[in-house]
Amino acid sequence: MKAFPGNRFEGMELRDYFAAKALQGMNANTNDDHDIELETYDEYCAEIARCAYKMADAMMKAREKKDD
């Protein structure tokens, strides 16, 4: 499913859009539960990205239930 059907951004998948929004919120929150001292910065970034897509998947699932 596309995030913006019918315009120049129609190539973006809705899941990617949701993940980007979740990532934006996570990066704005400086009080997260990730202990950066125990991870490299690359590992930290990978974990945040994984969490963003996990949130996006939950949003997609909730959206499907809404349509029922």
C-alpha positions, 0 to 999 in steps of 0.5 A: 500500500502506498503512503501518498497515492496519486502524487509525486511521492506515491512510491513510498510504502505506507509501512516506510512512512509509519517507520519514518514517523516513529523514528522521528519521534524516537529521535526526538525523545532523549529519555529512551531505554537504550543504554548507549554505553553498552552498545556501539553507535552503529548497534544503537542506530540499528536497534532504533531502526528495528524498533521503528519498523516494529512500531510501523508493523504494529500500526499496519496491524491496527489499521487492518483491524480498523478496516474490519 
